[in-house]
């Protein structure tokens, strides 16, 4: 009986969360789709620069001097840590569908993440396309057959990226580290929306460890990692500030020019104003200048028939602690 009762509660929770997230997804699906498609474009640019890469002597690097080389047989260590960070973050973004505690909306978190990723990756593409450094990775060094690619015979060789080997064994896309772009975006996002202080501290420690492992594995020069650290953090700051301004404008005036157009009516005839009241609550009496973040329902309950009861429109503040 207990298992059945808890399963029923979880299912009702998923249903309610889905109904809220679906409203947000209908507003922002086009940018989310573009953000996902841009990941392919980023891979396409990395594949293209591989054709331009010319192997040469590994450049002098302070990180290479102080960090012992892990060797080809231990190159998996950094990839394992990155996969752990990536997978953990993805699971965390979907936890509002299961757990009652809610500090953000999954659609809005990925909307922000993809916006920051796209801007960072645009800067990365511009960096490695204008200057190709000799790759320090083992398969990019002189004497390796994979260090340079012959002229493609078919268009499909380029557009299909020779997946997965073309992605794993790429050369030339050095400045700046793609692994660190994803890692820092995820860590900064959890820093903003996460609730566990020890996880925030651990996330930063793992980011530093991953940086050292990338250099020790000779997958990147130290400059690739250093540039990623300050570039991604600056991009996150400015993009997040821009999204904050858009969010502030939408909440208070309902006008302006948001990054993406919002529908004025949904299928049930709800106005955009009504839609935002459902998602974000009635903002009357709330100081928007000091309370701009996404908010969560303070007293939302499920009735016996499984329908949501949002009760009073008062919302609890979602702080970034």
Secondary structure, 3 states (H helix, E strand, C coil): CHHHHHHHHHHHHHHHHHHHHHHHHHHHHHHHHHHHHHHHHHHHHHHHHHHHCCCCCCCCCHHHHHCCCCCHHHCHHHHHHHHHHHHHHHHHHCHHHCCCCCCCCHHHHHHHHHHHHHHHHHHHHHHHHHCCCCCCCHHHCCCCCCCCCCCCCCCHHHHCCCCCHHHHCCCCCCCCCHHHHHHHHHHHHHHHHCCCHHHHHHHHHHHHHHHHHHHHCCCCCHHHHHHHHHHHHHHHHHHHHHHHHHHHHHHHCCCCCCCCCCCCECCCCCEHHHHHHHHHCCCCCCCHHHCCCCCEECCCEECCCCCEECCCCCEECCCCC
